[in-house]
Structures are given as C-alpha cells and as structure tokens.
Amino acid sequence: MTRTASRRARQSLLQAGALCVAAVYVLPLLFVLTTALASSGQALGSITPSGFRPANFMDALHSAAFGRMFLNSAIVTLGSTAIQVVLACMAGYALARISFRGREGFFLLLIAVLVVPPEVTLVPLFVLAQHAPLASGNDLFGQGGIGLLNTLPGLMFPHIASALSIFLMRQFYIGMPEELADAARIDGATEWTVLWRIFTPLAWPAVVTVAIFAFQSVWNDFLWPLVMTKSNDVQTVQLGLTVFFQQNTTQWSLLMASVIVISIPVVVLFLLGQRTFQDGVAAGAVKE
C-alpha cells in the first residue's frame, strides 16, 4: 500500500508539472486568440460577449496586400524547402557513406556552423546576394547592378542550404546497413541510384523532418526579407504584419488576427507530418 501511494504521489506530481508546462504554452496562445476577437478599444487579452468580433480576421487580410504576400511566401518557402531537402540528402549521404579526404574535418566544421547565430552571417549574405554574377544587371564579376536584391530568388538564397538539415540526414544515412548499397552496386547501380532509390526512401522520416524544419524557418523569417526587399511586390507575410504598427498606436486586434492566419500553414504541415516527424527526430538523435 505504501509503494502504491508513493507511486501515485509521484504520478500526481508529474501530472501537475506537465499541466504547469502546458499552461506556459497555452496561455500566450489564449491571449493571442482573445485579442484577435476583441473589439477595437478593448484591453489586450480581454473579451466579453459584446466584444466578440470575428470580422477582425477579414479586416486584417484587407488591411494590406496579403494575397500577394501569401503568394510570395508560398513561392519562397516551397522553393527553398525543396532545394534544401535535395541538397541535404546529397550532402548527408556524402558525409555518411562516401570516403574522401577531409570528410571528418568538414563534418566538424558543419557542427561548428550550427552554433553560429544567423545575425552574424546577415551582412556577408547580403553582399553575396548583391554581387551575384549575371543577376539583375550584374556582369560576370557581380558588378554594375543590384544582383538578387529585392527579388524572390534573393529571398530564397540563404535558405537553400542548412547545416542542421545536412546533420540530420547524415545521422540517418550513417545508420543504414552497408549491405543494401553493396547489393545494389553488384547489380550495377550507381551512387545516385543508391542514394535516391535505396537509401532516401528508407530515410523518409528524416526527409519529412528536414522539410518541416525548413518550411517553418523560411515561412517565419522576418529579418532577411526586411533587409532584402524594398518593393511591396516581393514582400512576405511576415513583413505584412508591420502595417498594423502605426506612429502613435498599434492595431492589436488586427495584428493578432493576422498572426493566427499566418500561423495556419505551419500548424497544418506539422499536424500532417507529426508521426513521421517524431520518428525522424527520435531516429536521428540516437545515431552515432
């Protein structure tokens, strides 16, 4: 009886702790929702039946060119995600399965890149984008024009490769049996065939994990589009939120309504790939 009571007490404490942790995440979301539904002039986070106003969502979408911004974000996000997944698969496979001089050193450099804050690389990336050869008036040496500045390819530029994505794919590939590759090579398969037709289908959880990470990173990016764009024609949805910040006031209800709408694609993507995502993270974490 004593052991049973002690076990129940521990379980109760764990459940209480879990509820506290859940509250830390739920309360801010509740604050956003109540503010989004509040009437103009109400206090932040407060809502009453008289102040319930779902029309805030439509008003928010009509306050700026969100249609064009959603299209820009979709093009940049989907394009960057696709390229990043392909490059991560190739680089991860090379680091895991192909022997070449300097492989271990390159892998250590990759690990070091993971701890570099994105703000550190902002200026070098901007200079590289501005002097991209043969882009927007630039010559072969990257002079004379604006390069990739204020363009959709320029917004994709820093997201086409990711050290984290390469690391995750490498961790997954390295745990696969070499016998599969040997059997394929005996049948005449090339390294490309082994990568795309043997290993990558087996690494589908890792591919989905990389895609989800890449998608949310690009979709939620604010700093790079802020630096890169000048025209409304190429701005993304994150920059559209700034329309609600005015000189003397902030339209909090419309801002929070926009935040909820913008968050929907990431939430839906995660819900669709949740099980595969969990399998990929768990499998990648235990590989040596």
N, C-alpha and C positions, 0 to 999 in steps of 0.2 A: 504493500500500500504506500509505503514511504517513497519507493522508487517511482511508482506511478504518479504520485502527487508532485514529486520533483520534476519528472519529465513534462507533466502538464504545465507546471510553472514556467519551465524553460520555453516551451512552445508558446505560452501566452506572452512571454517577454519578446520572443522573436516576432510574433504577430503584431504586437504593439509597436515594435521598432519598424516593421515593414509598413504599417499604417502611417507612421510619422514620416518615413521617407517618401511614401506615395503622396502625402499631403504637401510636401515641399514642391513636388512637380504639379500637382493638381491645382493648388490654389492660384498660382500665376495664370494657368490656363482659364480658370474660372473668372479671374479678374479681367482677362482679355475679352472673354465672351460677354460678360455683363456690361463692360464698357462699350463693346460694339453694338449692343442692343439698346443702349441708353439714349434718351432724347438729348438734344442739344441743350447745354447748360446744366445738365445733371453732374453731380460729383463723380469723380473717377471711381469705377468699380461698383457703383450703386445702381440698383434697378428696382423699379416698382411697376405694378401693372399699368399705371398710367404712362409710364415712360418706356414701355416695351415698343421698340420701333425697328422691325426687320428691314424696313426700307433703307436703312443705313447701308446695307450691302450694295444695293443698286446705285445709290447716290455715290458711294465710294468709287465704284467702277466707272461712273460717268464723270468723275472729277478730273480725270487725266486720260491720256490716250492709252489705257490699259490693254485694249485689244492689240494694238501694235506692239506694246511692251511684252505681252504674253507671247506673241509670235516670236519676237526676238529672243526671249528667254528660252523658248522651246527649241529654236534652231541651234542656239549656242549650247544649251545643255545636252541635247540629244547628240549633236555632232561631237562635242568634246567627250562625252561618255563613251561613244562608240570607238573613237580613236584611242582613248585612254585604255579601254579594255583590250583592244587588239595589241597595242604596244606593251601593256603589262604582261599579257600572255607570252609574247615573244621574248621579252627581256627576262621574265621569271623563268621560262624554260631554259634559256641560255645559261643563266646563273645556277640552275639546279641540275641540268643534265649534260651540258657541253663543257668539256675541259678546255681551257685556254689560259694563256699566260696573264696573270694579274686578276684572275677571277675573284679570289678571296679579298684582294685589296679593293676591287671595285665594289664588292658586297659590303665591306666595312665602310666605304665612302657613302654607300646608299643608306646605311644605318645612321651615319652622321647627319645626312641631309634631313632625316626625319625630325631632328630636334631644332632645325633652323626655323625661326618664325617667318611666316610669309612676308611680313613687312620688310624684312631685311633684303629680300630679293625684288622688291617693288621697283626701285629705280633701275637696276640692271635690266629687268624685263621690259620696262618702258623704253629704254634706249635701244634694246634689241628689236622691239616692235617698230619703233620709229625708223630704224635704219634697215628694215627688211629689204633685201635686194629685189628689184623689179616690182615693187608693190606701190601703188598709188603715186606714180611719178618718180620713184626712186630708180637710179641706174643700177648697174650690176654691182656697184660698191655700196649701195644703200644711201646714196646722196641725191639731193635735189627734190625730194617730195616728203610726204608725211608717213609713208610706209603703211603699217597696219593700224595707225591711229584712227579712231572714230569709224571702225569697221567691225562687222560681225566676226570675220576671221581673227581680228585682233583681240576680241573678247575671248575667243577660244584658245588663243595662243598659250597662256600659262597653264591651261588645264589639260593639254593633250598628253601629258606625262605626269606620273605621280610616283614618288618614292614608296609611299605606303602601298599603292596598288601592286607595284613590282614585288615588294617584300611579301605581300600576301600570296601572290601567285607562285613565287619561288618556294615558299613554305609548303604549299600544296603539292607542287610538282616533285619536290625532293623526296616526298614520302611514297611515291608511286613505285611499284616494282619494276626494276630494270628489265625483267624477263619479257614484259609486254613490248618494250621497244626492240629488244633483240629479236623476238619472233617476227615483228613487223619488218625489220631490216632484212631478215633472211628471205622474206617474201618479196623483197625489192623495194620496200618503202623508203622514201627519203626522210630527212629530218622534218621537213614541212609536213609530210603526211603523218609522221609520228606525233607531231605537235597538235595538228588540227583535227585529225581523225581518230587518234588513240587516246592521248592524254587530256586534251581540253574537254571532250565530252564527259570524261570521268571527273574533271575538276569543275563541273557545273556549279556546285555550291560556292566555290571561290569566285567564279566569274560573276555570279549574281551579287555576291558581297562587294566585289570591286565596283560593279555597276551602281549599286545603291550608294556607296560612299561617294563615287564620282558625281552622280546625279545631284545629291543633296549639297555637295560642296559647290558645284557650279551654279545651281539654282539659287542658293542663298548668298552667293558672293555679292558684296556691295562695294568694297574698296576698289577693286580692279576696274569695274565698269565706271565708277566715279572718276577715276583718273584717265581712263581711255576715251570716254565719249564726250562730245560737245553737242551733237545733234539729237533731238528727240526721236529721230527715225531709227536710231540704233541703241537707244537706252533699254534697260531691262526692267522687270517689275520691281526689283528692289529699289531702284532709283525713283520709281514712280511714287514710292511712299513719301518722298520729300515734299510732294506737292501739298501735303497737309500741315507742314510746318511753315507758319507764316511769321511775319516780323514780330507781332505782339501777342499772338495766340497760336494754339495748336488745336486742330480739329480731332480730338481724341477718339470720338465715336467712329468717324470715318476711317481714321488711321487703323484702329483695331479691327474694324470690319475688313479692311484691305489685307491686314496681316493674316486673318483667318483664311481668306480666299486664296492668298498666295501660298499658304502652307498646305493646301489640299493636295497638290500633286505629289509632294514628298511623302505625306502620310499615306496616300493611296498606294504609292510604289512600295513603301515599307510593308504595308499590310499584305500586299500581293506576294511579296517575296520573303515574308517573315520567317517561315520554317526553313527555307533554303538558306537564308541569311544567317540564322542561328547555327545551322550545321556548318556553314563555311567558316564562321568565326571560331567555333569550337575546334574544328579540324585544323585550321591554320595555326592555332595557338599552341598545339602540342607537338608540332613537327620540329625536328632538330635540324 
